[in-house]
Amino acid sequence: MTTADVAGRLKKTTDLIEAWEAGDDAPSYPQLETLAYDIYKRPLALFFMPAPPDEPRPRAEFRSLPDADLSHLSRDTTLLIRKARAFQAALIELHGDRSPAAAPIWRQARLNPRAGVVQQAARVREVLGVSLENIRQRPDADAALKLWRRAIERGGVHIFKDTFKQRELSGFCLWHPEFPVILINNSTTKTRQVFSLIHELAHVLCDRSGISRFDSRGIEELPPADRAVERFCNAVAAEILVPMADFEAAARGIDPDRASDDQFAALAARYHVSRSVVLRRFVERGEVAVDRYLAKDREWADQQRDGGTGGNYYATQGAYLSEQFLREVVSRYSRRLLTRTEAAELIGVKPKNFEQFEEMVLRGAAA
């Protein structure tokens, strides 16, 4: 934020904010509370530290977006990244230095961008235990998303959701050797969330953090090595969700240059993915030009944004939290290993609201 941004929100002059930052003046305690909790979203104690905390910078942490995009991350996106790091820190606090997963997926299906896509994608699907038949039995993309999400969480990757104000971003992941975290944009369609989830999982299995756009723009602007990894993650995600062997049989007789949007939608519904994923498969078969794919991807991306969720606050927030994480916190609270204040702080809610989340978990309604 600029000093003018802060001054405007505090209804003070820019000169005064600059004097505070230079140490020539100081805010009152109530003003400091407003700065901490309402503007900067930081603990009050941080302002009494001898120096600002040393935190990872997006340009160093995320190599899946061009520098131009990284330099324009909104303050809301930066806050979501900090929030995800806080969840990661909470997981470490709960479990110590070892993942609670019986068989972490990254120890069974680590990905190598220089090796074959088909075999590696098949291995990830095998480890997750999600078959095409499992997916087809789900009534809609929301049910398919829950199936993928729970399978990935069983493998030790904790998945959170939030509504991104920076709508062009579809999600990001924070790599960690024991507690990788994925956060996906809940304001996109469920089919888009499915692809975002698997794409970010591919980043995790490549031992990389990543942040992804809603569409395919920007990949060509990346340095060659990062571009290759991003293409690989896209290809692996597409092969996991829509195996080419099955797709070739399902798409037999369809001319992608003449097919209507409804025909693409019908084919996408077979796998509970977006039309863009289906069109990407035609590109990989050499039946659609890349330029046409990018144009349609952009067109469909503009159509596919949800208006956000509404409804019950606790149900929405429960779905935003990692199911495994929320159950662990509630379990420890129930066994008196955590106080209500500690439990509420871990999941990021006020203590007075925590019992609603506990009740939701006990009813089996979380996520």
Residue pairs with C-beta under 8 A, 6 or more apart in sequence:
1 39
1 40
1 75
3 14
3 17
3 18
3 21
4 14
6 17
6 35
6 39
7 13
7 14
7 16
7 17
9 38
9 39
10 17
10 31
10 34
10 35
10 39
16 25
19 25
20 26
20 27
27 35
32 44
32 47
33 44
35 47
36 42
36 43
36 44
36 46
36 47
37 44
41 79
41 82
46 52
46 53
55 82
56 85
58 70
58 73
58 78
58 81
58 211
59 67
59 70
59 71
61 174
61 209
62 70
62 172
62 209
62 210
62 211
63 208
63 210
63 222
63 223
63 226
63 229
64 203
64 208
64 210
64 211
64 212
64 222
64 226
64 229
64 230
64 233
65 211
65 212
65 213
65 218
65 222
66 218
66 221
66 222
68 221
69 213
69 218
70 211
73 166
74 165
74 166
76 164
76 165
76 166
77 164
77 165
77 166
77 169
80 162
80 164
80 172
80 183
81 172
81 174
83 162
83 183
83 348
84 160
84 172
84 174
84 181
84 183
85 174
86 348
87 158
87 160
87 181
87 322
87 325
87 348
88 174
88 176
88 179
88 181
90 325
90 346
90 347
91 158
91 179
91 181
91 325
92 178
92 179
93 346
94 328
94 329
94 332
94 346
95 178
95 179
95 328
97 178
98 178
99 156
99 178
99 179
100 156
100 324
100 328
101 154
101 155
101 156
103 127
103 155
104 155
104 156
104 178
105 124
105 127
105 128
105 152
105 155
105 156
105 157
105 201
105 205
106 155
106 156
106 157
106 180
106 204
106 205
106 207
108 123
108 127
108 155
109 120
109 123
109 124
109 126
109 127
109 205
110 205
110 206
110 207
111 120
111 124
111 202
111 205
111 206
111 232
111 236
112 120
112 206
113 206
113 228
113 229
113 232
117 232
117 235
117 236
117 239
118 239
118 243
118 244
120 236
121 236
121 239
121 240
121 243
122 239
122 243
124 201
124 202
124 205
124 236
124 240
125 131
125 240
125 243
127 155
128 148
128 151
128 152
128 155
129 151
130 147
130 148
130 151
132 243
132 246
132 271
134 147
135 144
135 147
135 271
135 272
136 270
138 144
138 147
138 272
140 190
140 272
141 189
141 190
141 191
141 194
141 272
141 273
142 190
143 272
144 190
144 194
144 272
145 190
145 193
145 194
145 197
145 272
146 367
148 194
148 197
148 198
149 159
149 197
149 323
149 367
150 323
150 367
152 159
152 182
152 197
152 201
153 159
153 322
153 323
153 324
154 324
156 178
156 180
157 180
157 181
157 182
157 201
157 204
158 179
158 180
158 181
158 182
158 322
158 324
158 325
159 181
159 182
159 183
159 184
159 197
159 322
160 181
160 182
160 183
160 184
160 320
160 321
160 322
160 325
161 183
161 184
161 185
161 186
161 193
161 319
161 320
162 183
162 185
162 186
162 320
163 185
163 186
163 187
163 308
163 309
164 185
164 186
164 187
167 185
167 187
167 214
167 305
168 213
168 214
168 215
169 185
169 211
169 212
169 213
169 214
170 184
170 185
170 188
170 192
170 193
170 195
170 196
170 199
170 212
170 213
170 214
171 182
171 183
171 184
171 185
171 193
171 196
171 197
171 199
171 200
171 211
171 212
172 182
172 183
172 200
172 209
172 210
172 211
172 212
173 180
173 181
173 182
173 183
173 200
173 201
173 203
173 204
173 209
173 210
173 211
174 180
174 181
174 209
175 203
175 204
175 207
175 208
175 209
180 204
181 322
182 197
182 200
182 201
182 204
184 193
184 196
184 197
184 200
185 193
185 196
185 214
186 193
186 306
186 308
186 309
186 319
186 320
187 305
187 306
187 307
187 308
188 196
188 214
188 304
188 305
188 306
189 274
189 304
189 305
189 306
190 272
191 268
191 272
191 273
191 274
191 277
191 304
192 214
192 274
192 304
194 241
194 272
194 273
194 274
195 237
195 238
195 241
195 273
195 274
195 276
195 277
196 212
198 236
198 237
198 240
198 241
199 210
199 212
199 233
199 234
199 237
200 210
200 212
201 237
202 232
202 233
202 236
202 237
203 209
203 210
203 233
206 229
206 232
206 233
208 229
210 230
210 233
214 301
214 305
215 276
215 297
215 298
215 301
216 234
216 276
216 293
216 294
216 297
217 294
217 298
219 227
219 230
219 231
219 234
220 227
222 230
234 280
235 284
238 277
238 280
238 281
238 284
241 271
241 273
241 277
242 271
242 273
242 277
242 278
242 281
244 281
244 284
244 285
247 278
247 281
248 285
250 267
250 270
251 267
251 281
251 282
254 263
254 267
256 279
256 282
256 287
256 288
257 287
257 288
257 292
261 275
261 300
264 275
264 278
264 279
265 275
267 278
268 274
268 275
268 277
268 278
271 277
271 278
274 300
274 304
275 296
275 300
276 293
276 296
276 297
276 300
276 301
279 288
279 293
279 296
279 297
280 293
282 288
282 293
283 289
283 290
283 293
309 316
310 316
314 353
314 356
314 357
314 360
315 360
315 365
317 349
317 357
318 326
318 357
318 360
318 361
318 365
318 366
318 367
319 366
319 367
321 347
321 366
321 367
322 367
323 366
323 367
325 347
326 347
326 357
326 361
326 366
326 367
327 361
327 366
329 338
329 343
329 346
329 347
330 343
330 357
330 358
330 361
330 362
332 338
332 343
333 339
333 340
333 342
333 343
333 354
333 358
334 358
338 346
340 351
340 354
340 355
341 351
343 354
344 350
344 351
344 353
344 354
347 354
347 357
349 357
357 366
360 366
